[in-house]
Amino acid sequence: MSTTAIAFRPGEARAQRGAAELPASRSVTLEFDDNQLLPLLYGEHDRNLARIEMRLGVRLASRGNRLTITGAPERTEVAEAALADLWRRLQKGEQVGTAEVEAAMRMAEGVQEADPRLPLQDIPAIRTRKGAIAPRSPAQAAYMEMLARAEMVFGIGPAGTGKTYLAVAQGVALLQAGRVDRIVLSRPAVEAGEKLGYLPGDMKEKVDPYLRPLYDALHDMMPPEQVKRRMEAGEIEVAPLAFMRGRTLAHCYAILDEAQNTTPAQMKMFLTRMGEGSRMVVTGDPTQVDLPPGQASGLHEALRILDGVDGIAVARFAERDVVRHPLVARIVAAYGRADAAASRSREAARGRAGLEKDGTGK
């Protein structure tokens, strides 16, 4: 793939005749060397190109094996980098669909903001026997670096950002490489106890629905028969948080998911299970606490108490890092705006109440 670039200002002739000059634009022409891959790059009915145009505000025009990108200079750079990344995927035999197109644009935007000289292929990937799992956002790339080097990592942010999925992927990679002896995946079952008493089955059957997302992530990383065999051998354990009490997790990769629903005592209990040769990952969304009213979240407290402790890394995700369906990111943003507005209203109401109290006290 080769590139030629031409900088120009559309509307210069009109500007000379007294019309307002339009913003500077840039035109880049990409030339591809494998016509058989072009339909896969463009997508059915040029769907991938249309998505890039809509998201980045550029114009894409194809002729033969050439594709011209026209738009604002910084937007054309992002489109060029994203298309180059997608082309590399196709050359390696990987699939390119809607998710990959969105990820390529998100990564290109992040790299441009952080360091325009950083090539996308330098971003780390987690390798499992089912294939390489690459980051789909700059925040995921930073998170994956933390998972590779830190003994304890907190992944904090909204749903759909890949916190748990990547943590499980790293655990599977370490287990398959023989760097840990086992994986322990845990979640607090908030409704465990009397509220589950009416459900049929034993305790495992009662709490399994709360652990299902962890099972799903495992099956994405490994063939089902291997998951079953390793679980039977004790190399993979999926258990509610209450089952962790009194244990020492040595040579183990432990994940605590949905940690916002732990109590401070439960969080301290889990963190102090860490044994020799172990790693821990704690994931959660502080805005989605399901604990009873008035009950403090162990995740909130842990982040406050452990701030700055050597050996602990914290990855923070935001709305723009959501990598599920694009609508999910907009839903998260809408709820965030609603929560912020409600918070401002409460503050204003408290302020008015304070003024009224001061007035009546005179």
Residue pairs with C-beta under 8 A, 6 or more apart in sequence:
1 30
1 31
1 32
1 33
1 84
1 87
2 30
2 31
2 33
3 28
3 29
3 30
3 31
3 80
4 28
4 29
4 31
5 26
5 27
5 28
5 29
6 26
6 27
6 28
6 29
7 24
7 25
7 26
7 27
7 73
8 25
8 26
8 27
9 15
9 21
9 22
9 24
9 25
10 22
10 25
11 19
11 21
11 22
12 21
14 21
14 22
15 21
15 22
23 72
24 72
24 73
25 70
25 71
25 72
25 73
25 76
26 70
26 71
26 72
26 73
26 76
26 77
27 68
27 69
27 70
27 76
28 68
28 69
28 70
28 76
28 79
28 80
29 66
29 67
29 68
29 69
30 66
30 67
30 68
30 69
30 80
30 83
30 84
31 65
31 66
32 38
32 41
32 65
32 66
32 67
32 87
33 65
34 91
35 65
37 87
37 90
37 91
38 65
40 90
40 96
41 48
41 83
41 86
41 87
41 90
41 96
42 48
42 49
42 62
43 49
43 50
43 51
43 96
43 97
43 101
46 62
47 98
48 86
48 96
48 98
48 101
49 60
49 62
49 67
51 98
51 101
51 102
52 58
52 60
52 79
52 82
52 83
52 101
52 105
53 59
53 60
55 102
55 105
56 71
56 75
56 78
56 79
56 82
56 105
57 71
57 72
57 75
58 69
58 70
58 71
58 72
58 75
58 76
58 79
59 69
59 70
59 71
60 67
60 68
60 69
60 70
60 79
61 67
61 68
61 70
62 68
67 83
69 76
69 79
69 80
69 83
70 76
71 79
74 112
77 108
77 112
77 116
78 105
78 108
78 109
78 112
79 105
79 108
81 104
81 108
81 111
81 112
81 120
82 101
82 104
82 105
82 107
82 108
83 104
84 120
85 104
85 107
85 108
85 120
85 121
86 96
86 100
86 101
86 104
88 120
88 121
89 95
89 96
89 100
90 96
94 100
99 136
99 323
102 136
102 323
102 326
103 134
103 135
103 136
103 137
103 323
104 120
106 136
106 137
106 138
106 320
106 323
107 120
107 123
107 135
107 136
107 137
107 138
107 141
108 120
110 137
110 138
110 139
110 141
111 118
111 120
111 123
111 138
113 138
114 138
123 134
123 135
123 141
124 135
124 141
124 144
124 145
124 148
125 132
125 133
125 134
125 135
125 144
126 132
126 133
126 144
126 147
126 166
126 169
126 170
126 173
127 133
127 173
128 169
128 172
128 173
128 176
128 221
128 222
129 176
129 222
130 220
130 221
130 222
130 223
133 166
133 169
133 221
135 141
135 143
135 144
135 166
136 162
136 323
137 161
137 162
137 320
137 321
137 323
139 157
139 161
139 315
139 316
139 317
139 318
139 321
140 161
140 162
140 166
140 321
140 323
142 315
143 153
143 155
143 162
143 163
143 166
143 315
143 317
144 166
144 170
146 153
146 313
146 315
147 153
147 166
147 167
147 170
147 281
148 170
149 313
150 279
150 311
150 312
150 313
151 274
151 278
151 279
151 280
151 311
151 312
152 271
152 274
152 279
152 280
152 281
152 282
152 311
152 312
152 313
153 167
153 279
153 280
153 281
153 282
153 312
153 313
153 314
153 315
154 281
154 282
154 283
154 302
154 303
154 312
154 313
154 314
154 315
155 163
155 164
155 166
155 167
155 281
155 282
155 283
155 284
155 315
155 317
156 163
156 283
156 284
156 285
156 286
156 299
156 303
156 314
156 315
156 316
156 317
157 163
157 285
157 315
157 316
157 317
157 318
157 321
158 285
158 287
158 317
158 318
158 319
158 321
158 322
158 332
159 285
159 288
159 322
159 324
159 328
159 332
160 322
160 323
160 324
160 328
160 329
160 332
161 317
161 321
161 322
161 323
162 321
162 323
163 283
163 284
163 315
163 317
164 213
164 214
164 217
164 255
164 257
164 283
165 217
165 220
167 255
167 257
167 281
167 283
168 183
168 185
168 214
168 217
168 218
168 221
168 255
169 217
169 221
170 253
170 281
171 180
171 183
171 185
171 253
171 255
171 281
172 183
172 218
172 221
172 222
174 180
174 253
174 279
175 181
175 182
175 183
175 230
175 235
175 236
175 253
180 251
180 252
180 253
180 277
180 278
180 279
181 235
181 251
181 252
182 234
182 235
182 236
182 237
182 251
182 252
182 253
183 235
183 236
183 237
183 252
183 253
183 254
183 255
184 237
184 239
184 244
184 249
184 252
184 253
184 254
184 255
185 211
185 214
185 218
185 236
185 237
185 238
185 239
185 254
185 255
185 257
186 238
186 239
186 240
186 241
186 243
186 244
186 254
186 255
186 256
186 257
186 270
187 210
187 211
187 213
187 214
187 240
187 241
187 256
187 257
187 258
188 210
188 240
188 241
188 242
188 258
188 259
188 261
188 262
188 266
189 196
189 206
189 207
189 210
189 211
189 240
189 241
189 242
190 210
190 261
190 290
190 291
191 210
192 206
192 207
192 240
192 242
196 206
196 207
199 205
199 206
207 240
210 240
211 238
211 239
211 240
213 257
214 238
214 255
214 257
215 238
218 227
218 236
218 238
219 227
222 230
227 236
230 236
231 237
231 238
241 256
241 262
241 266
241 270
244 269
244 270
244 273
245 269
247 273
248 273
248 275
249 273
249 274
249 275
249 278
249 280
250 275
250 276
250 277
250 278
251 275
251 276
251 277
251 278
252 275
252 277
252 278
252 279
253 278
253 279
253 280
253 281
254 270
254 273
254 274
254 278
254 279
254 280
254 281
255 280
255 281
255 282
255 283
256 262
256 270
256 280
256 281
256 282
256 283
257 283
257 284
258 283
258 284
259 267
259 282
259 283
259 284
259 298
259 299
259 302
260 284
260 285
260 286
260 287
260 288
260 289
260 290
260 297
260 299
260 300
261 284
261 289
261 290
261 291
261 297
262 270
262 297
262 298
262 299
263 291
263 295
263 296
263 297
263 298
264 296
264 297
264 298
264 301
264 302
265 298
266 298
267 282
267 298
267 299
267 301
267 302
268 298
268 302
270 280
270 282
271 280
271 282
271 302
274 280
282 299
282 302
284 299
286 297
286 299
286 300
286 303
287 336
287 339
289 297
291 297
303 314
306 312
319 329
319 332
319 333
319 336
320 329
322 328
322 329
322 332
